[in-house]
Amino acid sequence: MSENKQTQQTPKTEIRDGKTDTAPKAAPGFTPFMAFDPMQAWTIGQQAWQSTQQAWLASQEAFHKMIGDAFGRSEQFTEQFAALEGQMAQRAHEAVDQWAKLAHDTINYGVQLSSQARKLGFETARKMTPGA
């Protein structure tokens, strides 16, 4: 039994060409001992910073373009609004002029009715007088 326990505890080994291989197999494309580059972190950081700067500049250009387009559209809107406001003011003046004309006509008509009522009143009073 003691031999049985020993065989269970020892790792499996493959024998290739008379050599024993106990090292674990690495994934394909993985190099366990990469070359040491002390400036690698600096280089990677600089590349990341440059790509960030380029993205920031691109976003700034897009933002400036968007603001410029929005400003141009707002200028067009204000020009259209000013034209419509001018039309509105002109129509309001025309409406006030029309109302004033109607008010004058109403007053004149009231004066005319009052005059006719006075004439009728005097004619009726004459007809009712005893010597007429």
Residue, then its C-alpha position, 0 to 999 in steps of 0.5 A: m500500500s505504501e507503494n500505491k500512495q507514492t504512485q498516486q502522489t507523484p505527477k505523471t511524466e511523459i517520456r520522450d526520447g528517453k527524457t522525462d518532462t514534468a514542466p507544465k505546457a504553456a499556451p501557444g504563443f506565450t513566452p514565459f520569459m519575455a524580454f525586459d524593457p524598462m522603457q516599455a511602460w513609458t512607451i505604452g503610456q506615451q502611445a496611450w497619451q498620444s491617442t488620447q490627445q488625437a481623440w480629444l482634438a477630434s472631439q474638439e473639432a467636432f464640437h466646434k463644427m457642431i457649435g458653428d452649425a448651431f450658431g448658423r441655424s440660430e442666425q437663420f431662425t432669427e432672420q426668419f423670425a424678424a421677417l415674420e415679426g415685421q409681417m405681424a406688426q404690419r398686419a396689426h397696424e392694418a387691423v388697428d387702422q381698420w378698427a379705427k375706420l370702423a370706430h369713426d364710421t360707427i360714430n358718424y352713423g350714431v351722429q346721423l341717427s341722432s340727427q334723424a331722430r331729432k328731425l323726426g321728433f321736431e316734425t312729430a311735435r309740429k304735427m301735434t301742435p294745434g295750429a299746424 
